[in-house]
Amino acid sequence: MTVLPALQAELASATDQLLATAASLSDADIAAPSLLPGWTRGHVLSHVARNADSHLNLLTWARTGVRTPQYPSLEARTAEIEATAAQPAARHLADLEERSARLAAAIRDLPARAWSAQVEPMRPPPHPAWYILVRRLREIGFHHVDLAAGYGPEDWPDSFVRRELHDCLATWPRDHSTVSEILFLAERPTHATGHHAAKSGAHPAEHPPAAADRPTRNASAPAAGSQAEGATEILARWRDLGTGPAVQGTMRDMLAWLTGRSGGEGVSLLPVGQSFIPGPGGASLPGPPPWLTMPAPADLPTTPSEDYP
C-alpha cells in the first residue's frame, strides 16, 4: 500500500467541496472580488479549472514519456484566465466539472510504473508524477479559501495542514525570511478557528516567489512537565529560519498566515528569552516569509511511499 489511495480520496473530497461552492455562486457572485488582489471569483475558478488541464498534461508526460509542458507559457496561462473569467456562473461550474473529471480519470487510469516518472513544472525542480496529486490538492485547498464564499482555513483537513507545513519548511526561503523561529501550539478545546478573511497580498498558489535555501529544523516536542501548568503544549519548533522575531500559533493558524490566507489571527510574537509569554501579535506581526519558494521539495522519493509526509 502506498500514499496514492489516500491522496486520491482527499483530492476527490476537496474537488467535491469546491464544486459545491461553485454551484452556489450566482453571476453577480462570480463578478465580485476574490481574496486575491486584482482577481474576481471568476478568475479564481478559471485558474483552478485550467490548472486541472495543466496537471493532466504532466500525467500525459508521465504515461507516455513524451515531454508535455504543464502550460504552453505563463503568458498563455494568464491570457486564457482573463478570457474566461467573466463567463456566467453556470459555464464556470460546467468547465470546472468537466476538467476535474478528465483529471480524475487520468489519475485513475495511470499505470503504476508512471507514478515514478519525473515531470517538470513551470519552475524547477522536477518531481515524480505522484506529487502531482499533492500539487493539485494545494491549488484547490488554497484557492477555495480565496473565493471568500464560506470555505476558510478552519475547513482544511488536518492532513492538508500537516503536509503543506512540511513542504513549506522543505522549501523555506532562509535568505528572505521575516522570522527566525516558529513554535507550533496545540489547539485548546475552546480555540475558535473562524477566520475566513484573508490578508491583502495573497498570491496564487501556482506562482510563489523565487527559491532560496532550506533551514535547519528541530521539530521535537518538549518533554512532559516542561511547561507551566495551564500552558499550551508545543507540538513542534522550527529554528534557524533566518532573521526576524519568533512567532507562535497553532498549525492551522500558522499555515493560514504563512500562505497569506489570514491577516495573522491566532499568530503572536514571541519575545526573545521568554519562551511561553506571547507578544502583541496581530497587526504587530512582520509580513509572512515568501511561501513555497519551489513547486516541490528537491528530495522527494521517486517511488510513492506508504505515507507523505
Disulfide bonds with the S-S distance in Angstrom:
none
